[in-house]
Amino acid sequence: MSTAKIAITIDDKLVEKIDALVKKRIFPNRSRAIQEAVAEKLSRLDKSRLAKECSKLDKVFEQHLTEEGLTSEIELWPEY
């Protein structure tokens, strides 16, 4: 995995919290703590975006499509 160096500005209180986590050996260094925090936040944003899109679906219509698709193809399924 390639990485890129970036410079960021962080509030002193956050730096203290990050340093405390590093001191407790929860993270090996500041960089790793920030990388994991950013990755987790991005993952949560992706999940919330997916949830918002799913909430726009019409559940009754989607269920009808699912059942319609199954009944039209069931004759093609092999017997087990």
Backbone as ProteinMPNN parsed JSONL, in Angstrom:
{"seq_chain_A": "MSTAKIAITIDDKLVEKIDALVKKRIFPNRSRAIQEAVAEKLSRLDKSRLAKECSKLDKVFEQHLTEEGLTSEIELWPEY", "coords_chain_A": {"N_chain_A": [[0.843, -1.174, 0.0], [0.661, 2.103, -0.961], [1.649, 5.243, 0.414], [1.003, 8.682, 1.29], [2.507, 11.698, 2.262], [1.116, 14.225, 4.233], [0.353, 17.514, 5.389], [-1.272, 18.634, 8.247], [-3.493, 20.628, 10.252], [-4.234, 20.54, 13.602], [-6.323, 20.852, 16.399], [-5.023, 21.722, 19.622], [-6.037, 20.308, 21.841], [-7.001, 17.96, 20.697], [-4.616, 16.877, 19.762], [-3.38, 16.34, 22.191], [-5.058, 14.295, 23.125], [-4.619, 12.359, 21.163], [-1.885, 11.907, 21.57], [-2.027, 10.818, 24.136], [-3.267, 8.39, 23.589], [-1.285, 7.195, 22.055], [0.732, 7.05, 23.961], [-0.425, 5.202, 25.686], [-0.122, 3.03, 24.162], [-2.079, 2.299, 22.368], [-2.108, 3.077, 19.797], [0.65, 2.954, 17.515], [1.856, 5.323, 16.775], [1.347, 8.869, 16.128], [0.631, 9.245, 13.463], [-0.51, 6.775, 12.649], [-2.743, 6.707, 14.324], [-4.229, 8.886, 13.383], [-4.605, 8.099, 10.715], [-6.225, 5.805, 11.037], [-8.449, 6.957, 12.26], [-9.41, 8.672, 10.254], [-9.95, 6.794, 8.233], [-11.961, 5.276, 9.491], [-13.981, 7.233, 9.795], [-14.535, 7.854, 7.096], [-15.519, 5.385, 6.266], [-17.841, 5.219, 7.833], [-19.264, 7.376, 6.742], [-19.701, 6.409, 4.141], [-21.358, 4.219, 4.735], [-23.56, 5.527, 5.874], [-24.439, 6.998, 3.716], [-25.23, 4.976, 1.986], [-27.304, 3.903, 3.523], [-29.084, 6.076, 3.511], [-29.746, 6.159, 0.792], [-30.963, 3.669, 0.528], [-33.175, 4.046, 2.142], [-34.778, 5.53, 0.537], [-35.995, 3.789, -1.135], [-38.963, 2.134, -2.264], [-40.481, -0.029, -0.291], [-42.59, -1.873, -0.648], [-42.864, -1.982, -3.439], [-40.275, -2.908, -4.124], [-40.322, -5.429, -2.891], [-42.344, -6.631, -4.387], [-41.09, -6.688, -6.922], [-39.024, -8.465, -6.349], [-40.388, -10.853, -5.685], [-41.76, -11.266, -8.085], [-39.646, -11.692, -9.855], [-38.623, -14.091, -8.856], [-40.732, -15.955, -9.201], [-41.022, -16.036, -11.956], [-38.711, -17.248, -12.771], [-38.51, -19.656, -11.494], [-39.24, -22.023, -12.704], [-37.067, -22.609, -14.223], [-35.117, -23.445, -12.517], [-33.014, -26.077, -11.426], [-33.988, -29.286, -10.107], [-33.275, -30.46, -6.831]], "CA_chain_A": [[0.0, 0.0, 0.0], [1.452, 3.323, -0.986], [1.167, 6.289, 1.311], [1.398, 10.046, 0.938], [2.664, 12.591, 3.409], [0.343, 15.461, 4.172], [0.454, 18.351, 6.584], [-2.598, 19.028, 8.715], [-3.534, 21.426, 11.466], [-5.165, 19.916, 14.545], [-6.486, 21.535, 17.673], [-4.121, 21.231, 20.669], [-6.726, 19.319, 22.686], [-7.017, 16.692, 19.962], [-3.242, 16.36, 19.763], [-3.165, 15.76, 23.525], [-5.781, 13.02, 23.178], [-3.886, 11.412, 20.305], [-0.646, 11.569, 22.268], [-2.37, 9.93, 25.25], [-3.51, 7.064, 23.01], [0.029, 6.662, 21.666], [1.432, 6.728, 25.208], [-1.033, 3.966, 26.198], [0.192, 2.029, 23.149], [-3.257, 1.927, 21.584], [-1.578, 3.281, 18.448], [2.106, 3.035, 17.572], [2.288, 6.707, 16.578], [0.283, 9.807, 15.766], [0.228, 8.999, 12.077], [-1.421, 5.629, 12.6], [-3.983, 7.106, 15.001], [-4.976, 9.754, 12.484], [-5.006, 7.281, 9.563], [-7.358, 4.959, 11.412], [-9.599, 7.828, 12.522], [-9.925, 9.118, 8.96], [-10.524, 5.621, 7.565], [-13.227, 4.949, 10.157], [-14.949, 8.277, 9.46], [-14.929, 7.669, 5.703], [-16.346, 4.186, 6.229], [-19.158, 5.581, 8.388], [-19.942, 8.219, 5.759], [-20.164, 5.521, 3.072], [-22.498, 3.444, 5.234], [-24.726, 6.395, 6.064], [-24.911, 7.346, 2.377], [-25.949, 3.798, 1.505], [-28.544, 3.825, 4.289], [-29.975, 7.124, 3.0], [-30.244, 5.732, -0.518], [-31.878, 2.542, 0.752], [-34.411, 4.552, 2.735], [-35.586, 6.112, -0.534], [-36.662, 2.723, -1.875], [-40.331, 1.773, -1.905], [-40.357, -1.416, 0.171], [-43.635, -2.707, -1.26], [-42.492, -2.154, -4.834], [-39.083, -3.765, -4.171], [-40.754, -6.79, -2.548], [-43.074, -7.126, -5.56], [-40.09, -7.018, -7.942], [-38.305, -9.665, -5.919], [-41.272, -12.016, -5.826], [-42.032, -11.448, -9.508], [-38.453, -12.29, -10.453], [-38.485, -15.48, -8.412], [-41.757, -16.824, -9.778], [-40.822, -16.202, -13.396], [-37.512, -18.047, -13.02], [-38.479, -20.865, -10.679], [-39.339, -23.183, -13.568], [-35.741, -22.856, -14.798], [-34.213, -23.96, -11.489], [-32.947, -27.55, -11.4], [-34.426, -29.932, -8.881], [-32.149, -30.977, -6.041]], "C_chain_A": [[0.89, 1.239, 0.0], [0.816, 4.36, -0.065], [1.651, 7.634, 0.813], [1.517, 10.85, 2.216], [1.823, 13.826, 3.183], [0.574, 16.233, 5.46], [-0.955, 18.773, 6.963], [-2.46, 19.878, 9.978], [-4.611, 20.83, 12.365], [-5.153, 20.716, 15.842], [-5.593, 20.9, 18.741], [-4.757, 20.151, 21.544], [-6.778, 17.957, 22.003], [-5.629, 16.056, 19.937], [-2.937, 15.715, 21.109], [-3.85, 14.398, 23.644], [-5.082, 11.954, 22.343], [-2.609, 10.965, 20.989], [-0.907, 10.626, 23.446], [-2.62, 8.517, 24.745], [-2.199, 6.399, 22.586], [0.793, 6.23, 22.921], [0.901, 5.431, 25.821], [-0.814, 2.782, 25.256], [-1.04, 1.474, 22.433], [-2.924, 2.076, 20.102], [-0.069, 3.406, 18.55], [2.64, 4.467, 17.442], [1.097, 7.579, 16.183], [-0.273, 9.524, 14.369], [-0.8, 7.881, 11.987], [-2.757, 5.98, 13.24], [-4.845, 7.946, 14.063], [-5.449, 8.986, 11.252], [-6.246, 6.458, 9.888], [-8.607, 5.781, 11.676], [-10.234, 8.284, 11.205], [-10.587, 7.96, 8.226], [-11.878, 5.255, 8.166], [-14.312, 5.961, 9.803], [-15.442, 8.109, 8.031], [-15.825, 6.445, 5.544], [-17.754, 4.475, 6.748], [-19.943, 6.451, 7.412], [-20.491, 7.383, 4.605], [-21.394, 4.742, 3.51], [-23.729, 4.31, 5.387], [-25.294, 6.821, 4.711], [-25.712, 6.198, 1.788], [-27.296, 3.671, 2.222], [-29.549, 4.868, 3.808], [-30.57, 6.724, 1.664], [-31.243, 4.592, -0.364], [-33.211, 3.02, 1.318], [-35.322, 5.179, 1.69], [-36.368, 5.053, -1.31], [-38.079, 2.502, -1.36], [-40.322, 0.289, -1.559], [-41.373, -2.336, -0.482], [-43.283, -2.999, -2.71], [-41.289, -3.095, -4.971], [-39.443, -5.218, -3.863], [-41.488, -7.412, -3.735], [-42.096, -7.529, -6.664], [-39.357, -8.309, -7.606], [-39.152, -10.907, -6.138], [-41.587, -12.307, -7.279], [-40.859, -12.134, -10.199], [-38.3, -13.752, -10.078], [-39.5, -16.384, -9.093], [-41.553, -17.026, -11.265], [-39.623, -17.093, -13.707], [-37.543, -19.402, -12.338], [-38.564, -22.12, -11.536], [-37.975, -23.575, -14.15], [-34.762, -23.456, -13.792], [-34.187, -25.476, -11.537], [-33.458, -28.103, -10.077], [-33.225, -30.493, -8.159], [-32.562, -32.214, -5.3]], "O_chain_A": [[1.76, 1.396, 0.857], [-0.388, 4.344, 0.19], [2.587, 7.72, 0.019], [0.717, 10.695, 3.139], [1.812, 14.402, 2.096], [0.945, 15.664, 6.487], [-1.735, 19.213, 6.118], [-1.441, 19.841, 10.668], [-5.752, 20.639, 11.945], [-4.112, 21.183, 16.304], [-5.423, 19.681, 18.764], [-4.092, 19.194, 21.939], [-6.619, 16.924, 22.653], [-5.492, 14.84, 20.076], [-2.305, 14.659, 21.163], [-3.282, 13.46, 24.203], [-4.966, 10.8, 22.756], [-2.283, 9.777, 20.99], [-0.1, 9.738, 23.721], [-2.231, 7.549, 25.397], [-2.029, 5.189, 22.74], [1.423, 5.173, 22.939], [1.66, 4.654, 26.4], [-1.268, 1.67, 25.526], [-1.044, 0.339, 21.958], [-3.395, 1.306, 19.265], [0.447, 3.906, 19.55], [3.725, 4.784, 17.929], [-0.005, 7.087, 15.939], [-1.482, 9.561, 14.14], [-1.832, 8.022, 11.33], [-3.804, 5.579, 12.732], [-6.053, 7.734, 13.965], [-6.57, 9.194, 10.789], [-7.199, 6.42, 9.11], [-9.712, 5.348, 11.349], [-11.457, 8.278, 11.067], [-11.667, 8.122, 7.658], [-12.827, 4.959, 7.44], [-15.451, 5.574, 9.539], [-16.642, 8.211, 7.777], [-16.784, 6.47, 4.772], [-18.74, 4.024, 6.165], [-21.154, 6.283, 7.269], [-21.608, 7.614, 4.143], [-22.359, 4.615, 2.755], [-24.834, 3.875, 5.062], [-26.506, 6.988, 4.577], [-26.751, 6.415, 1.163], [-28.31, 3.367, 1.593], [-30.741, 4.575, 3.707], [-31.76, 6.925, 1.425], [-32.261, 4.561, -1.057], [-34.259, 2.456, 1.003], [-36.518, 5.342, 1.932], [-37.294, 5.38, -2.052], [-38.355, 2.662, -0.171], [-40.171, -0.555, -2.442], [-41.043, -3.468, -0.833], [-43.393, -4.14, -3.16], [-41.283, -3.975, -5.831], [-38.927, -6.135, -4.502], [-41.279, -8.583, -4.052], [-42.25, -8.587, -7.274], [-39.104, -9.139, -8.479], [-38.687, -11.893, -6.708], [-41.673, -13.47, -7.672], [-41.043, -13.036, -11.017], [-37.887, -14.565, -10.905], [-39.149, -17.483, -9.522], [-41.881, -18.09, -11.789], [-39.535, -17.638, -14.808], [-36.664, -20.227, -12.59], [-38.033, -23.165, -11.16], [-37.759, -24.729, -14.521], [-33.692, -23.926, -14.176], [-35.237, -26.104, -11.675], [-33.361, -27.441, -9.044], [-32.269, -30.949, -8.785], [-31.754, -32.8, -4.578]]}, "name": "protein", "num_of_chains": 1, "seq": "MSTAKIAITIDDKLVEKIDALVKKRIFPNRSRAIQEAVAEKLSRLDKSRLAKECSKLDKVFEQHLTEEGLTSEIELWPEY"}
